Amino acid sequence: MGFAQQSITLKFHTFMAPLSNVWLSMHKPWMDKVEKDSGGRIKFEGYPAMQLGGTPVQLYDQARDGVVDIVWTLPGNTAGRFPRIEVFELPFMMNNAEATSKAYWEFVQTHAPDEFKDTHVIALQVHGPGMFHSATKQIKSAADLKGMKVRGPTRQVTKLLGSLGATPVGMPLPGIPDALSKGTIDACVIPWEVVPSVKVHELTKFHSEFASTGPALYTTTFVMAMNKAKYDSLAPDLKKVIDANSGMAASAWLGKTQQSNDPVGRKSATDRNNTLYTFSAAETQEFVKRSSHVDDEWVADMDKRGFKGAQLLEAAKALIVKHGKG
């Protein structure tokens, strides 16, 4: 009976804070469901806020190397290492995290199956619409960004900010509060959902968003990945439990849950009487126009790496449309 009743404890590691929406409404419920589905034979030790050491940039390799068992992180923390999935971080690609997370999962299966070959991928998702949060002045147009030091999360987003005239500053999420309070940055781009966990509603006064009817400025890709050897070592029925909580449905649920917390983050800003601004259609068009060459640069970069850039871009756009209808 011993093997059939095998039980195992998995270490789950991430940079998100223990009181963040992502940890409380996404990671913990996911772990709880796996524990329940396994009849308690899979147990988790959860470590938010990099409690097992290292930096956010090292998370993916911690899963690859077996330092931990499962991580949730931004592939974009390591610039250019996972180039094909950056297509989802290009300007004005998405506005619905659930649909785009499904598209991202399908894209990796069909167009980039070896992108995360060093780990066992559990889920792939994006967050809701990214937008501006500024400490120094209200951003009402692309021209207002000139000379502003603005934090971006990944290579494509910092390129986008540069194309708009800002001075882009790349840094992982946990660095934002310190950078804002010291004036190292004037503003940052993050989705509403994550605002309270990094106190951006307290450290900025101005927020500028794009109309929810149109595409968002940007989103960021995430991966939930498991150490390959650890997955392979599971009893067949426990593998099935992990598999049943992986894939497109899990990815869609993570994306949907993350975006559903946007109103909570927005309320944290309005409760402090911060100033909110929504770009007009004409102002949005100006952003789209100014940032359009970011796509061209990404396509050229893919071509240089031996991938068909234009085909990948078209495939990602088509998948977002396909899943947006579902």
DOSEKOL-25523 format. One line per 2 residues: their letters; for each residue y, x, z of C-alpha. Coordinates in pm, 1 decimal. Each point is the difference from the previous one (the first is absolute). Layout:
! DOSEKOL-25523
A = Y:X:Z  ...
This chain:
! DOSEKOL-25523
MG = 0.0:0.0:0.0  235.4:290.3:79.2
FA = 134.3:53.9:-350.6  31.5:-368.6:-79.4
QQ = 222.1:-43.2:305.9  207.3:311.8:-64.4
SI = 349.7:-27.6:139.6  292.6:225.8:-78.8
TL = 355.7:63.7:115.1  260.7:72.3:-270.3
KF = 336.3:168.8:56.2  285.7:-172.7:-188.5
HT = 319.2:208.5:-32.9  345.1:-85.5:-139.2
FM = 368.2:87.7:31.6  110.4:-359.2:69.1
AP = 136.3:-71.1:347.8  -215.2:-192.7:253.0
LS = 251.1:-288.6:7.5  50.1:-16.1:-378.3
NV = -95.2:-311.6:-194.5  -233.7:210.5:-214.0
WL = -199.6:116.1:302.1  -1.3:-334.2:181.1
SM = -46.7:-241.7:-290.3  -193.9:211.6:-252.8
HK = -187.3:294.9:147.6  -115.0:-152.3:327.7
PW = -118.3:-331.6:-152.1  -186.1:194.3:-270.7
MD = -178.5:209.6:263.7  -70.4:-309.1:212.9
KV = -156.7:-179.0:-297.6  -225.7:294.2:-85.0
EK = -108.7:22.9:365.1  -74.0:-373.3:8.0
DS = -179.5:-2.9:-337.7  -219.6:288.8:115.6
GG = -98.1:-179.3:320.3  178.6:269.9:195.3
RI = -202.8:281.2:-154.9  307.1:146.8:-166.6
KF = 267.0:79.3:258.3  341.1:151.3:-57.1
EG = 223.2:238.0:184.2  346.7:-69.3:-140.9
YP = 262.9:272.1:2.6  346.1:-106.0:-123.7
AM = 306.9:228.6:-10.9  -197.9:315.0:-95.1
QL = -157.8:7.6:347.9  -283.4:225.5:-119.1
GG = 249.1:262.9:-116.2  124.5:129.4:-330.3
TP = 273.2:-150.2:-215.1  0.8:-311.9:-222.8
VQ = -30.4:231.9:-301.9  -338.9:123.0:130.2
LY = -162.1:-341.0:53.9  -186.4:-27.1:-329.2
DQ = -156.7:343.3:47.5  -97.3:-90.5:358.0
AR = -219.0:-275.7:-148.1  -125.7:227.2:-279.2
DG = -92.7:275.9:245.6  -151.8:-225.6:266.8
VV = 260.7:82.9:265.8  22.6:-381.2:28.4
DI = -208.9:-276.3:-155.8  257.4:-238.3:-151.7
VW = 370.8:37.5:-79.2  277.5:-222.1:-132.2
TL = 269.1:198.4:-172.9  234.0:46.1:-297.8
PG = -153.7:199.2:-282.6  361.7:72.9:-96.4
NT = 48.1:211.3:314.3  -152.8:280.5:-205.6
AG = 223.7:8.8:-306.3  -183.0:0.9:-330.6
RF = -349.7:21.4:147.9  -97.3:-355.2:-98.1
PR = 209.8:-30.4:-315.8  -146.5:-301.8:-177.2
IE = 49.3:-250.2:280.6  370.4:89.0:16.6
VF = 34.0:-247.1:-286.6  25.0:-275.9:263.7
EL = 295.0:178.4:164.6  210.4:5.8:-316.0
PF = 328.3:-198.3:10.3  -6.9:-379.5:-31.7
MM = -377.0:-34.6:-50.3  -86.8:-267.7:258.2
NN = 116.4:-262.4:247.2  -324.9:-139.5:139.6
AE = -203.5:237.1:218.9  -317.6:-209.4:-8.2
AT = -14.6:-14.9:-382.0  103.1:363.7:-40.1
SK = -258.4:116.5:255.9  -270.3:-174.5:-206.2
AY = 140.1:164.2:-313.6  2.2:341.4:173.3
WE = -365.2:-40.2:107.7  -109.6:-101.6:-350.2
FV = 210.5:275.9:-160.1  -173.4:268.6:206.0
QT = -347.4:-138.2:-80.9  71.2:-20.2:-372.2
HA = 258.5:270.5:-78.6  -10.9:256.7:281.3
PD = -348.5:-11.5:157.1  14.2:364.3:110.5
EF = 350.3:-13.5:151.1  -141.0:-15.6:354.8
KD = -336.3:162.0:-71.6  4.8:206.6:322.5
TH = -29.8:-309.3:221.8  -165.8:-341.5:12.0
VI = 282.9:-243.7:-80.1  8.1:-319.9:205.7
AL = 324.8:-161.5:-117.4  305.1:66.0:-217.3
QV = 323.0:-192.8:52.8  377.3:-4.7:-30.6
HG = 275.9:-131.9:224.8  254.1:-271.8:-73.5
PG = 330.8:60.4:-180.3  172.4:325.8:92.6
MF = 378.3:-6.4:56.3  302.8:181.9:140.8
HS = 101.2:36.0:365.9  323.4:189.6:55.2
AT = 177.5:134.9:308.2  324.3:99.0:-169.4
KQ = 101.0:-267.4:-253.0  -112.1:-313.5:-178.9
IK = -178.8:75.3:-327.4  113.0:-262.8:-250.9
SA = -69.0:185.1:-324.4  -179.6:302.0:-139.3
AD = 337.1:179.2:-6.7  25.5:-30.3:380.4
LK = -297.1:235.3:38.6  189.9:296.5:-142.9
GM = 3.8:279.4:254.8  -203.4:-192.3:258.6
KV = -295.0:177.0:159.9  -283.1:-252.6:-25.9
RG = -355.1:40.3:132.4  -287.2:-82.0:-234.5
PT = -373.0:-7.1:82.3  -157.3:153.4:-310.5
RQ = 64.2:209.3:-310.7  62.9:-296.2:-231.5
VT = 231.7:-174.2:247.7  208.2:313.9:57.3
KL = 24.0:36.7:-380.6  119.0:-360.9:-16.3
LG = 267.0:68.3:264.6  114.5:310.0:-187.6
SL = 25.3:-198.6:-323.2  235.2:-240.4:177.9
GA = 234.6:278.5:109.0  -116.1:34.4:361.4
TP = -101.0:330.5:157.9  -368.5:-71.1:65.1
VG = -165.7:123.3:319.0  -379.0:-24.3:11.6
MP = -158.3:-51.8:341.3  -285.5:-192.0:163.5
LP = 89.2:-323.2:178.8  -10.6:134.6:360.3
GI = 285.5:241.7:-83.8  248.9:-278.0:-81.2
PD = 140.9:-82.5:349.2  87.6:361.4:79.6
AL = 149.8:60.5:-347.2  217.6:-314.0:20.4
SK = 119.9:66.6:354.3  91.6:361.1:-84.2
GT = 166.9:-95.2:-329.3  -244.3:212.9:-201.7
ID = -31.6:-312.3:-217.0  252.0:-281.1:-59.9
AC = -258.7:-257.7:-102.7  -369.0:-54.9:-65.0
VI = -217.6:-218.4:-217.4  -281.6:-189.7:172.4
PW = -129.1:-357.8:-16.3  129.2:-246.5:262.4
EV = -335.2:-9.1:175.6  16.8:354.4:133.8
VP = 365.1:-16.1:116.4  -64.2:-81.7:369.8
SV = -269.3:266.8:47.5  245.9:277.4:-93.8
KV = 305.2:-170.8:157.3  182.0:-12.5:-334.4
HE = 166.1:-332.0:98.8  161.8:190.2:290.4
LT = 80.7:321.7:-187.3  155.2:-165.1:-309.3
KF = 249.9:-283.6:-46.1  -36.5:-84.1:-368.8
HS = -297.5:-125.4:-200.4  -8.1:-58.0:-376.3
EF = -285.2:-187.9:-165.0  -93.8:-122.5:-345.7
AS = -55.8:-368.8:-75.1  -355.0:-104.5:90.3
TG = -33.0:-172.4:-338.6  11.1:332.1:-187.3
PA = -181.5:332.3:25.9  55.3:220.5:304.6
LY = 174.4:337.6:-1.9  -331.8:168.7:81.5
TT = -316.8:-13.9:207.9  -222.3:266.5:153.0
TF = -374.9:41.7:-42.8  -235.0:34.5:297.4
VM = -365.1:93.2:28.6  -251.7:-78.2:273.7
AM = -264.0:268.3:-41.1  -318.4:97.6:183.1
NK = -176.4:332.6:29.6  -273.5:0.4:-267.0
AK = -273.6:158.9:211.8  68.1:-244.3:283.9
YD = -28.0:-299.0:-235.4  -317.8:142.1:-157.4
SL = -154.6:49.3:345.4  27.5:-369.7:93.2
AP = -308.2:-220.4:18.4  -22.5:-216.3:-316.2
DL = 97.1:-320.5:183.1  305.4:169.9:156.8
KK = 104.8:131.2:-341.4  -10.6:-362.2:-114.3
VI = 236.8:-98.6:282.4  250.2:267.3:-107.2
DA = -42.5:-104.3:-366.0  62.0:-365.9:84.6
NS = 333.0:103.0:158.3  99.4:226.1:-289.7
GM = 108.7:-42.6:-359.2  234.7:-236.8:-175.3
AA = -6.4:-275.2:262.3  73.4:240.9:285.8
SA = 274.4:166.1:-206.2  159.6:-336.8:-81.8
WL = -15.5:-108.3:365.2  168.4:321.5:117.8
GK = 277.8:-34.1:-260.1  55.0:-367.5:74.0
TQ = 2.4:55.0:377.0  246.5:286.2:-25.2
QS = 243.1:-196.6:-218.3  -35.5:-308.0:221.6
ND = 162.9:203.0:279.7  316.1:58.3:-208.8
PV = 180.5:-306.7:146.7  -56.5:137.2:353.1
GR = 165.0:327.8:-96.4  285.7:-180.3:-172.7
KS = 58.5:-212.1:310.5  28.5:315.5:212.8
AT = 303.3:95.1:-214.2  162.3:-345.3:-10.5
DR = -47.3:-36.5:378.4  221.5:307.1:42.4
NN = 260.0:-147.9:-238.2  -54.0:281.2:-248.9
TL = 144.1:-58.6:-347.5  -242.5:-107.7:-273.7
YT = 77.7:12.7:-369.8  -202.0:-127.3:-296.0
FS = 63.7:164.6:-336.8  106.1:-231.9:-281.2
AA = -194.9:-17.2:-327.0  260.3:223.3:-170.1
ET = -7.4:255.7:283.3  -380.4:0.1:-10.4
QE = 8.9:62.0:-376.0  215.5:306.4:62.1
FV = -263.2:136.6:242.8  -276.1:-68.4:-254.6
KR = 196.1:173.2:-277.1  84.9:307.4:204.8
SS = -355.6:49.8:122.2  -183.0:-69.6:-327.2
HV = -58.9:367.5:-83.3  -208.9:42.3:320.2
DD = -280.9:-182.5:-186.1  41.7:229.6:-302.9
EW = -19.9:310.8:220.2  -316.8:-128.5:167.6
VA = -160.8:-73.8:-337.8  89.8:352.4:-120.9
DM = -141.8:148.8:321.2  -327.6:-190.2:-48.0
DK = -21.3:115.3:-362.5  45.7:360.7:116.1
RG = -287.5:-42.9:246.9  -228.2:-126.2:-275.8
FK = 26.8:-372.1:80.2  133.4:-260.1:-239.8
GA = 321.0:-87.8:182.4  120.7:-289.9:-212.6
QL = -344.9:-164.1:11.3  -15.4:34.0:379.1
LE = 346.4:-154.8:37.8  -88.4:-291.9:-226.8
AA = -332.3:-50.6:181.4  171.1:-13.0:341.4
KA = 262.7:-247.6:-125.1  -267.0:-220.7:-157.8
LI = -207.7:-0.4:321.8  302.9:-97.7:209.3
VK = 60.4:-293.5:-237.2  -369.6:-94.7:0.5
HG = -29.5:-9.8:378.4  343.5:-154.7:39.0
KG = -134.5:-311.1:-173.4  -300.6:-25.2:229.6
